[in-house]
Amino acid sequence: MNLGYIFEQGNMVLIAVFLLLIGMSVASWYIIFWKSWNIRKEKNLLQNFKNQNMTMVDWPLYETIPTCTGSAALLLQEAYKIKASAKAHDEQVQKNILAMYLCQKLDNIRVKADNGLTILASIGSSSPFIGLFGTVWGIYGALTQIAAKGNAGLDVVAGPMGEALVATAVGLFAAIPAVLAYNAFVRINRVYIQDLRHIAEQLTTYLPLRNEPLKRNNLEPVRLVDGVR
């Protein structure tokens, strides 16, 4: 397989197809590595948050958690911010307000987690057809040359036809990793958002029960036993 043959022939359409497919492949691999790194980081942050704050039956809810970062800590910060503005309401209203704002925060986190998936889906669905277009165009050009020369020998047909078929292979090379990565990331994001939703549900349940003023330097949580302080 000689890709240089395609560029030497000067067929601008076929060259543009190959350059586009190569660019799409590079973009998909960049997104794959970038999202893999981000997912690994976020999963570690979430696990650290669970280890530090959810190992007890009544896991402590502090006003600030200096050692925790990530999306789970953002949920906790959002919950305390909303709780401070909803003190005038009764417990049930506080729960409803918390649930509404935490759902909105989860939607924002989900949108951020889905960054890059649209590009992967577009590459995975379109690159095979772009490669097929390149193959069809290459075969058309080869047949045109054969008709102009009036020679349909195997040595004349095999070279241009084989190089034209490479466009389909390059399209599949760009599409397959993008499709596999897209499916994997969708699954990982679904599980990740589910874990965050569980944390948000616990915040909605327990946080309105804590009506004592929270002190930044007092890290001793209010203990709940069967729902009674």
Secondary structure, 3 states (H helix, E strand, C coil): CCHHHHHHHCCHHHHHHHHHHHHHHHHHHHHHHHHHHHHHHHHHHHHHHHHHHCCCCCCCCCCCCCCCCCHHHHHHHHHHHHHHHCCCCCHHHHHHHHHHHHHHHHHHHHHHHCCCHHHHHHHHHHHHHHHHHHHHHHHHHHHHHHHHHCCCCHHHHHHHHHHHHHHHHHHHHHHHHHHHHHHHHHHHHHHHHHHHHHHHHHHHHHHHHCCCCCCCCCCCCCCCECCEC
